Amino acid sequence: MMKDKALEELFRTGRPVFDDKDEFMERLTHRLDAVEYLRQYEESTLRRYKYAMIATFMIGIIVGGGLLAFILSMPADAPLFTFRATSGFLHVAEQYARVMATTALSLLVGVGIVCVISNSLDIARMRLHAGASSAGLSGSR
């Protein structure tokens, strides 16, 4: 309650002086132009992020689908690669290369999709924040 009274008193006593209206309007116009430039720059940056994210998502889906189709279209009895090993880890890797490659590719595509969704949520949050701040600027005029 006391803070409200103190603020009210501060606003009552603070009377701005506008001696030169032309200079004041010029400074105000310059500041508003700067704010408008920053808003347009932020919007263009968000638009570029959005297009880059969409392009990355589409390229990832196409490349991932193509590699998955390639791996699965090869004959089941032919290994993806051969080490000419008869025992040990290399022999196991040679036998299960198709399963390991398909699993790794699926995980990579899954992580990519999660990253794209996360980025799209970040962009939406930035756009919401930018809209709120520009609404606050236009409301104060």
Disulfide bonds with the S-S distance in Angstrom:
none
